[in-house]
Amino acid sequence: MEKFNLEYYQKSADYILKHITERPKIAIILGSALGGVAERVENKITISYKDIPNMLRSTAPAHKGEYVFGNIGQQSVMIASGRFHHYEGYSYEQLAGPIRIMKLLGVKALIVTNAAGAVNLDYSVGDIMLIEDHIKLNGYSPMRGPNIDEFGPRFFDCTYIYKPQLLDLARSRAKALNLEDILQQGVYYFCPGPNFETPAEIRAIRILGGDAVGMSTVTETLTAAHCGIDVLGLSMITNMAAGVTADLQSGQDVIDTGKKTAGIVADFICDIVEHLEK
């Protein structure tokens, strides 16, 4: 079994630092169909995951598997074009790795994005949901196992796990960009996948308070909270969840639908980044 300690992650960070010219302050994890954000980075340096020591490999469709470093406006950023999921075979402990590497590189703020299914009946395909909170009632925590004190405390608070100041900024930028008609705010419910949820599960999720459902984001957010990185979460609503309509769920449909609104979401993300305090 791999020994996850500070040295393990430092080896990854040291490799990356040898190949970039500026430490990133902002990280963005791209969900399905959002690869266009990486195309807007200037002074671009690309590093494949497979070249980084102790780095996981992304196997999900439409996830490239590389980091892109550079600038969006005046901001120094790193973009994870390809993320990791429990359904790929990774343990929850392994899923902590990419965020811990970001911490060692100097990241202060993280924008996590995803494609999600609408549980809330007032939502529509094409909406953008600001994640105000999440629900995770299954699987282990990515902090399971011996605590690494250099990253954070054994027990950590999650009251403001999605930073209120970042949510306020996102709301104000949505207003400036005239996105208020498609902007939602709600709770993201984590399911491990890779199967889509059953209609009965979706009804239960709605009763529990979930507004959108997906298979990512939460393990990353928990790890960020543990090591003191501020988080903003955005869900791109690409489908109505099982049972809301008579349609069957399809991974390819999620990707195809996501592409239709990906440009709007990419504009929104880049605008938020440019207005973050340096």
Buried (B, 14 or more C-beta within 10 A) or exposed (E): EEEBEBEBBBBBBEBBBEEBEBBBBBBBBBBBBBBBBBEBBEEEBBBEBEEBEBBBEBBBEBBBBBBBBBBBBEBBBBBBBBBBBBBBEBBBBBBBBBBBBBBBBBBBBBBBBBBBBBBBEEBEBBBBBBBBBBBBEEBEBBBEBEBBEEBBEEEBEEEEBBBEEBBEBBBEBBEEBEBEEBBBBBBBBBBBBEEBBEEEBBBBBBEEEBBBBBBBBBBBBBBBBBBEBBBBBBBBBBBBBBBBEEEEBEBEEBBEBBBEBBEBBBBBBBBBBEBBEE
